[in-house]
């Protein structure tokens, strides 16, 4: 029996987590080209989730691809891409690579963002943060200690915005044309206020066989697929349903809105099949990802150390953890107030998995989980999936 499937069906913590009110978790894994889905409370895997900070890995991919295309270099200072910031010592000094590896010295959020969020709708914290706010924040920045890893949503919003400013292509359009269309991620979108996605291309996976897996829900095992493309209109390109999101206590939360200023940090919405397709490309298994391969590998390559003694580093966005067997697992998690996500893959083992949940995690809830209290969260569910998959 598949180790992951067996764990999901028999682990009491997972069962309680999946049974939370209004919860619609979706877990998928890929093993040497075979994809598996577990959606215990839905009849379909075609539901759309906010993936939060997993978006950062896609912003990083845009950085790497742009470098391959000669648009910029990771060693370029921010001011080279945004000339109106040439009067800022910070912008003249901090590089794109430092923004991509969280080593720029920037805090998690800009000071004016924290202030604005307190005045605006706290449940939708990025909706009112504009490009003007971002420029104001950068101009006020002083150089801090660089080289030390400090996770920054601010930094990734700034990176994504700068790439769009330098290329002249909005992030939503770039993601659509360069990644989603190429890989056949037909139900994925970078949702940015005021931007419209470009015309999509629909990929039709042709399965050689599809076998139902016992154990409830829409769990299925799918064989390798062949990808073909045909043009379609945006209105008809997706049958995905955007799920409602819920706070840990069960209160429904609004979907998050992003302006172009911070979209690079967390604006993508996607589905379980699309995210497994994304991991398929990360693993070098996707038939249409050959041109993206150099950029994908740049993102996976260690760019900075995070905890040298523990074998933890960072590529462009992707965290890297050295396992006892000598292989490397790449991972990133994400969360909004109503959703949480986790994606991981091990290229050496040719395996990976995705956990999506329409249930967010509060700060208090995260602290409880660190000490083994409270309800299971997506990160803890992902740990159990990873243990079953990578040790199988």
Order of alpha helices (4+ residues) and beta strands (2+ residues): alpha-alpha-beta-beta-beta-alpha-alpha-alpha-alpha-alpha-alpha-alpha-alpha-beta-beta-beta-beta-beta-beta-beta-beta-beta-beta-beta-alpha-alpha-beta-beta-beta-beta-beta-beta-alpha-alpha
